[in-house]
Amino acid sequence: MEDILLDTMFELPGLEGVEEVVVNEEAVNNGAKPLIVHTEAKKKEPAAAG
């Protein structure tokens, strides 16, 4: 597990808005990077005219 997450552990501190890291079958069996799930950015609503 540590080998799978090694690169990700170094990348995470520099990333913003990360909600979770998913270690899926591809990461375990095929050496793919774990999936990094970002939080959905909230859109600013336009100010009310008035």
PyMOL Python script that loads the backbone (N, CA, C, O; Angstrom):
from pymol import cmd

cmd.read_pdbstr("""\
ATOM      1  N   MET A   1       0.844  -1.190   0.000  1.00  0.00           N
ATOM      2  CA  MET A   1       0.000   0.000   0.000  1.00  0.00           C
ATOM      3  C   MET A   1       0.886   1.249   0.000  1.00  0.00           C
ATOM      4  O   MET A   1       0.593   2.224  -0.692  1.00  0.00           O
ATOM      5  N   GLU A   2       1.960   1.213   0.775  1.00  0.00           N
ATOM      6  CA  GLU A   2       2.841   2.377   0.828  1.00  0.00           C
ATOM      7  C   GLU A   2       3.449   2.672  -0.548  1.00  0.00           C
ATOM      8  O   GLU A   2       3.549   3.832  -0.948  1.00  0.00           O
ATOM      9  N   ASP A   3       3.850   1.629  -1.263  1.00  0.00           N
ATOM     10  CA  ASP A   3       4.414   1.822  -2.605  1.00  0.00           C
ATOM     11  C   ASP A   3       3.400   2.453  -3.555  1.00  0.00           C
ATOM     12  O   ASP A   3       3.755   3.290  -4.385  1.00  0.00           O
ATOM     13  N   ILE A   4       2.152   2.054  -3.433  1.00  0.00           N
ATOM     14  CA  ILE A   4       1.094   2.579  -4.299  1.00  0.00           C
ATOM     15  C   ILE A   4       0.877   4.069  -4.031  1.00  0.00           C
ATOM     16  O   ILE A   4       0.637   4.838  -4.963  1.00  0.00           O
ATOM     17  N   LEU A   5       0.961   4.478  -2.765  1.00  0.00           N
ATOM     18  CA  LEU A   5       0.642   5.861  -2.380  1.00  0.00           C
ATOM     19  C   LEU A   5       1.857   6.782  -2.269  1.00  0.00           C
ATOM     20  O   LEU A   5       1.698   7.969  -1.985  1.00  0.00           O
ATOM     21  N   LEU A   6       3.056   6.266  -2.484  1.00  0.00           N
ATOM     22  CA  LEU A   6       4.263   7.055  -2.247  1.00  0.00           C
ATOM     23  C   LEU A   6       4.266   8.386  -3.012  1.00  0.00           C
ATOM     24  O   LEU A   6       4.418   9.444  -2.400  1.00  0.00           O
ATOM     25  N   ASP A   7       4.100   8.348  -4.332  1.00  0.00           N
ATOM     26  CA  ASP A   7       4.102   9.596  -5.115  1.00  0.00           C
ATOM     27  C   ASP A   7       2.955  10.513  -4.705  1.00  0.00           C
ATOM     28  O   ASP A   7       3.126  11.729  -4.614  1.00  0.00           O
ATOM     29  N   THR A   8       1.807   9.934  -4.465  1.00  0.00           N
ATOM     30  CA  THR A   8       0.628  10.720  -4.096  1.00  0.00           C
ATOM     31  C   THR A   8       0.843  11.439  -2.773  1.00  0.00           C
ATOM     32  O   THR A   8       0.407  12.580  -2.613  1.00  0.00           O
ATOM     33  N   MET A   9       1.505  10.794  -1.830  1.00  0.00           N
ATOM     34  CA  MET A   9       1.753  11.429  -0.526  1.00  0.00           C
ATOM     35  C   MET A   9       2.594  12.688  -0.666  1.00  0.00           C
ATOM     36  O   MET A   9       2.431  13.630   0.111  1.00  0.00           O
ATOM     37  N   PHE A  10       3.499  12.717  -1.654  1.00  0.00           N
ATOM     38  CA  PHE A  10       4.324  13.900  -1.865  1.00  0.00           C
ATOM     39  C   PHE A  10       3.593  14.977  -2.658  1.00  0.00           C
ATOM     40  O   PHE A  10       3.884  16.163  -2.502  1.00  0.00           O
ATOM     41  N   GLU A  11       2.651  14.581  -3.504  1.00  0.00           N
ATOM     42  CA  GLU A  11       1.899  15.535  -4.314  1.00  0.00           C
ATOM     43  C   GLU A  11       0.792  16.235  -3.523  1.00  0.00           C
ATOM     44  O   GLU A  11       0.515  17.413  -3.752  1.00  0.00           O
ATOM     45  N   LEU A  12       0.164  15.520  -2.601  1.00  0.00           N
ATOM     46  CA  LEU A  12      -1.021  16.042  -1.908  1.00  0.00           C
ATOM     47  C   LEU A  12      -0.837  17.390  -1.211  1.00  0.00           C
ATOM     48  O   LEU A  12      -1.722  18.239  -1.320  1.00  0.00           O
ATOM     49  N   PRO A  13       0.263  17.627  -0.505  1.00  0.00           N
ATOM     50  CA  PRO A  13       0.373  18.923   0.175  1.00  0.00           C
ATOM     51  C   PRO A  13       0.311  20.130  -0.759  1.00  0.00           C
ATOM     52  O   PRO A  13      -0.077  21.217  -0.330  1.00  0.00           O
ATOM     53  N   GLY A  14       0.683  19.960  -2.015  1.00  0.00           N
ATOM     54  CA  GLY A  14       0.658  21.063  -2.967  1.00  0.00           C
ATOM     55  C   GLY A  14      -0.651  21.191  -3.730  1.00  0.00           C
ATOM     56  O   GLY A  14      -0.812  22.114  -4.528  1.00  0.00           O
ATOM     57  N   LEU A  15      -1.575  20.291  -3.501  1.00  0.00           N
ATOM     58  CA  LEU A  15      -2.855  20.321  -4.206  1.00  0.00           C
ATOM     59  C   LEU A  15      -3.938  20.926  -3.332  1.00  0.00           C
ATOM     60  O   LEU A  15      -3.953  20.725  -2.118  1.00  0.00           O
ATOM     61  N   GLU A  16      -4.837  21.660  -3.949  1.00  0.00           N
ATOM     62  CA  GLU A  16      -5.955  22.245  -3.212  1.00  0.00           C
ATOM     63  C   GLU A  16      -7.251  21.560  -3.594  1.00  0.00           C
ATOM     64  O   GLU A  16      -7.409  21.105  -4.726  1.00  0.00           O
ATOM     65  N   GLY A  17      -8.170  21.486  -2.659  1.00  0.00           N
ATOM     66  CA  GLY A  17      -9.500  20.983  -2.930  1.00  0.00           C
ATOM     67  C   GLY A  17      -9.599  19.476  -3.095  1.00  0.00           C
ATOM     68  O   GLY A  17     -10.538  18.985  -3.721  1.00  0.00           O
ATOM     69  N   VAL A  18      -8.644  18.735  -2.541  1.00  0.00           N
ATOM     70  CA  VAL A  18      -8.708  17.282  -2.646  1.00  0.00           C
ATOM     71  C   VAL A  18      -9.643  16.749  -1.567  1.00  0.00           C
ATOM     72  O   VAL A  18      -9.463  17.020  -0.380  1.00  0.00           O
ATOM     73  N   GLU A  19     -10.634  15.996  -1.996  1.00  0.00           N
ATOM     74  CA  GLU A  19     -11.609  15.445  -1.068  1.00  0.00           C
ATOM     75  C   GLU A  19     -11.225  14.039  -0.630  1.00  0.00           C
ATOM     76  O   GLU A  19     -11.386  13.685   0.538  1.00  0.00           O
ATOM     77  N   GLU A  20     -10.716  13.233  -1.564  1.00  0.00           N
ATOM     78  CA  GLU A  20     -10.316  11.868  -1.222  1.00  0.00           C
ATOM     79  C   GLU A  20      -9.352  11.314  -2.260  1.00  0.00           C
ATOM     80  O   GLU A  20      -9.260  11.820  -3.378  1.00  0.00           O
ATOM     81  N   VAL A  21      -8.637  10.266  -1.869  1.00  0.00           N
ATOM     82  CA  VAL A  21      -7.753   9.535  -2.767  1.00  0.00           C
ATOM     83  C   VAL A  21      -8.279   8.100  -2.819  1.00  0.00           C
ATOM     84  O   VAL A  21      -8.485   7.472  -1.780  1.00  0.00           O
ATOM     85  N   VAL A  22      -8.495   7.589  -4.027  1.00  0.00           N
ATOM     86  CA  VAL A  22      -9.072   6.265  -4.198  1.00  0.00           C
ATOM     87  C   VAL A  22      -8.012   5.325  -4.780  1.00  0.00           C
ATOM     88  O   VAL A  22      -7.475   5.572  -5.860  1.00  0.00           O
ATOM     89  N   VAL A  23      -7.722   4.251  -4.054  1.00  0.00           N
ATOM     90  CA  VAL A  23      -6.825   3.220  -4.557  1.00  0.00           C
ATOM     91  C   VAL A  23      -7.717   2.126  -5.139  1.00  0.00           C
ATOM     92  O   VAL A  23      -8.327   1.345  -4.409  1.00  0.00           O
ATOM     93  N   ASN A  24      -7.776   2.090  -6.467  1.00  0.00           N
ATOM     94  CA  ASN A  24      -8.655   1.130  -7.130  1.00  0.00           C
ATOM     95  C   ASN A  24      -7.859  -0.067  -7.654  1.00  0.00           C
ATOM     96  O   ASN A  24      -6.649  -0.162  -7.445  1.00  0.00           O
ATOM     97  N   GLU A  25      -8.541  -0.958  -8.323  1.00  0.00           N
ATOM     98  CA  GLU A  25      -7.919  -2.182  -8.837  1.00  0.00           C
ATOM     99  C   GLU A  25      -6.790  -1.874  -9.818  1.00  0.00           C
ATOM    100  O   GLU A  25      -5.768  -2.561  -9.826  1.00  0.00           O
ATOM    101  N   GLU A  26      -6.970  -0.848 -10.640  1.00  0.00           N
ATOM    102  CA  GLU A  26      -5.933  -0.464 -11.603  1.00  0.00           C
ATOM    103  C   GLU A  26      -4.643  -0.048 -10.902  1.00  0.00           C
ATOM    104  O   GLU A  26      -3.551  -0.389 -11.356  1.00  0.00           O
ATOM    105  N   ALA A  27      -4.762   0.680  -9.810  1.00  0.00           N
ATOM    106  CA  ALA A  27      -3.589   1.118  -9.065  1.00  0.00           C
ATOM    107  C   ALA A  27      -2.876  -0.064  -8.419  1.00  0.00           C
ATOM    108  O   ALA A  27      -1.647  -0.092  -8.352  1.00  0.00           O
ATOM    109  N   VAL A  28      -3.637  -1.029  -7.950  1.00  0.00           N
ATOM    110  CA  VAL A  28      -3.057  -2.189  -7.274  1.00  0.00           C
ATOM    111  C   VAL A  28      -2.421  -3.156  -8.266  1.00  0.00           C
ATOM    112  O   VAL A  28      -1.290  -3.597  -8.067  1.00  0.00           O
ATOM    113  N   ASN A  29      -3.138  -3.482  -9.326  1.00  0.00           N
ATOM    114  CA  ASN A  29      -2.682  -4.539 -10.239  1.00  0.00           C
ATOM    115  C   ASN A  29      -1.841  -4.049 -11.412  1.00  0.00           C
ATOM    116  O   ASN A  29      -0.989  -4.787 -11.908  1.00  0.00           O
ATOM    117  N   ASN A  30      -2.064  -2.816 -11.864  1.00  0.00           N
ATOM    118  CA  ASN A  30      -1.418  -2.354 -13.089  1.00  0.00           C
ATOM    119  C   ASN A  30      -0.468  -1.177 -12.898  1.00  0.00           C
ATOM    120  O   ASN A  30       0.068  -0.651 -13.873  1.00  0.00           O
ATOM    121  N   GLY A  31      -0.256  -0.765 -11.665  1.00  0.00           N
ATOM    122  CA  GLY A  31       0.678   0.331 -11.411  1.00  0.00           C
ATOM    123  C   GLY A  31       0.154   1.709 -11.765  1.00  0.00           C
ATOM    124  O   GLY A  31       0.934   2.657 -11.846  1.00  0.00           O
ATOM    125  N   ALA A  32      -1.149   1.845 -11.979  1.00  0.00           N
ATOM    126  CA  ALA A  32      -1.732   3.159 -12.273  1.00  0.00           C
ATOM    127  C   ALA A  32      -1.706   4.018 -11.016  1.00  0.00           C
ATOM    128  O   ALA A  32      -1.630   3.497  -9.903  1.00  0.00           O
ATOM    129  N   LYS A  33      -1.769   5.325 -11.194  1.00  0.00           N
ATOM    130  CA  LYS A  33      -1.821   6.222 -10.042  1.00  0.00           C
ATOM    131  C   LYS A  33      -3.190   6.138  -9.375  1.00  0.00           C
ATOM    132  O   LYS A  33      -4.198   5.916 -10.046  1.00  0.00           O
ATOM    133  N   PRO A  34      -3.226   6.314  -8.059  1.00  0.00           N
ATOM    134  CA  PRO A  34      -4.529   6.384  -7.381  1.00  0.00           C
ATOM    135  C   PRO A  34      -5.329   7.571  -7.920  1.00  0.00           C
ATOM    136  O   PRO A  34      -4.756   8.554  -8.389  1.00  0.00           O
ATOM    137  N   LEU A  35      -6.641   7.470  -7.849  1.00  0.00           N
ATOM    138  CA  LEU A  35      -7.508   8.557  -8.301  1.00  0.00           C
ATOM    139  C   LEU A  35      -7.569   9.644  -7.240  1.00  0.00           C
ATOM    140  O   LEU A  35      -7.748   9.354  -6.057  1.00  0.00           O
ATOM    141  N   ILE A  36      -7.423  10.880  -7.658  1.00  0.00           N
ATOM    142  CA  ILE A  36      -7.528  12.014  -6.745  1.00  0.00           C
ATOM    143  C   ILE A  36      -8.851  12.699  -7.039  1.00  0.00           C
ATOM    144  O   ILE A  36      -9.071  13.200  -8.142  1.00  0.00           O
ATOM    145  N   VAL A  37      -9.728  12.716  -6.046  1.00  0.00           N
ATOM    146  CA  VAL A  37     -11.056  13.300  -6.193  1.00  0.00           C
ATOM    147  C   VAL A  37     -11.034  14.696  -5.582  1.00  0.00           C
ATOM    148  O   VAL A  37     -10.720  14.872  -4.405  1.00  0.00           O
ATOM    149  N   HIS A  38     -11.370  15.675  -6.398  1.00  0.00           N
ATOM    150  CA  HIS A  38     -11.392  17.068  -5.948  1.00  0.00           C
ATOM    151  C   HIS A  38     -12.805  17.470  -5.545  1.00  0.00           C
ATOM    152  O   HIS A  38     -13.786  16.938  -6.063  1.00  0.00           O
ATOM    153  N   THR A  39     -12.896  18.416  -4.614  1.00  0.00           N
ATOM    154  CA  THR A  39     -14.196  18.944  -4.244  1.00  0.00           C
ATOM    155  C   THR A  39     -14.708  19.791  -5.398  1.00  0.00           C
ATOM    156  O   THR A  39     -13.925  20.372  -6.150  1.00  0.00           O
ATOM    157  N   GLU A  40     -16.001  19.856  -5.530  1.00  0.00           N
ATOM    158  CA  GLU A  40     -16.598  20.651  -6.594  1.00  0.00           C
ATOM    159  C   GLU A  40     -16.504  22.118  -6.216  1.00  0.00           C
ATOM    160  O   GLU A  40     -16.931  22.516  -5.132  1.00  0.00           O
ATOM    161  N   ALA A  41     -15.953  22.911  -7.102  1.00  0.00           N
ATOM    162  CA  ALA A  41     -15.824  24.348  -6.842  1.00  0.00           C
ATOM    163  C   ALA A  41     -17.201  24.995  -6.860  1.00  0.00           C
ATOM    164  O   ALA A  41     -18.003  24.748  -7.760  1.00  0.00           O
ATOM    165  N   LYS A  42     -17.460  25.810  -5.879  1.00  0.00           N
ATOM    166  CA  LYS A  42     -18.743  26.507  -5.827  1.00  0.00           C
ATOM    167  C   LYS A  42     -18.692  27.719  -6.748  1.00  0.00           C
ATOM    168  O   LYS A  42     -17.746  28.505  -6.707  1.00  0.00           O
ATOM    169  N   LYS A  43     -19.707  27.858  -7.565  1.00  0.00           N
ATOM    170  CA  LYS A  43     -19.779  28.988  -8.479  1.00  0.00           C
ATOM    171  C   LYS A  43     -20.353  30.181  -7.734  1.00  0.00           C
ATOM    172  O   LYS A  43     -21.289  30.060  -6.944  1.00  0.00           O
ATOM    173  N   LYS A  44     -19.759  31.345  -8.014  1.00  0.00           N
ATOM    174  CA  LYS A  44     -20.268  32.577  -7.405  1.00  0.00           C
ATOM    175  C   LYS A  44     -21.540  32.983  -8.128  1.00  0.00           C
ATOM    176  O   LYS A  44     -21.604  33.004  -9.357  1.00  0.00           O
ATOM    177  N   GLU A  45     -22.553  33.306  -7.330  1.00  0.00           N
ATOM    178  CA  GLU A  45     -23.801  33.779  -7.926  1.00  0.00           C
ATOM    179  C   GLU A  45     -23.676  35.275  -8.205  1.00  0.00           C
ATOM    180  O   GLU A  45     -23.053  36.001  -7.430  1.00  0.00           O
ATOM    181  N   PRO A  46     -24.261  35.736  -9.302  1.00  0.00           N
ATOM    182  CA  PRO A  46     -24.198  37.164  -9.613  1.00  0.00           C
ATOM    183  C   PRO A  46     -24.932  37.971  -8.548  1.00  0.00           C
ATOM    184  O   PRO A  46     -25.950  37.540  -8.006  1.00  0.00           O
ATOM    185  N   ALA A  47     -24.399  39.135  -8.268  1.00  0.00           N
ATOM    186  CA  ALA A  47     -25.023  40.000  -7.260  1.00  0.00           C
ATOM    187  C   ALA A  47     -26.382  40.481  -7.750  1.00  0.00           C
ATOM    188  O   ALA A  47     -26.562  40.763  -8.935  1.00  0.00           O
ATOM    189  N   ALA A  48     -27.302  40.569  -6.859  1.00  0.00           N
ATOM    190  CA  ALA A  48     -28.659  41.037  -7.198  1.00  0.00           C
ATOM    191  C   ALA A  48     -28.610  42.519  -7.552  1.00  0.00           C
ATOM    192  O   ALA A  48     -27.952  43.309  -6.875  1.00  0.00           O
ATOM    193  N   ALA A  49     -29.304  42.878  -8.605  1.00  0.00           N
ATOM    194  CA  ALA A  49     -29.348  44.287  -9.017  1.00  0.00           C
ATOM    195  C   ALA A  49     -30.235  45.066  -8.061  1.00  0.00           C
ATOM    196  O   ALA A  49     -31.309  44.615  -7.662  1.00  0.00           O
ATOM    197  N   GLY A  50     -29.764  46.222  -7.717  1.00  0.00           N
ATOM    198  CA  GLY A  50     -30.673  46.963  -6.877  1.00  0.00           C
ATOM    199  C   GLY A  50     -30.091  48.034  -6.191  1.00  0.00           C
ATOM    200  O   GLY A  50     -30.776  48.735  -5.446  1.00  0.00           O
TER     201      GLY A  50
END
""", "prot")
cmd.dss("prot")
cmd.show_as("cartoon", "prot")
cmd.util.cbc("prot")
cmd.orient("prot")
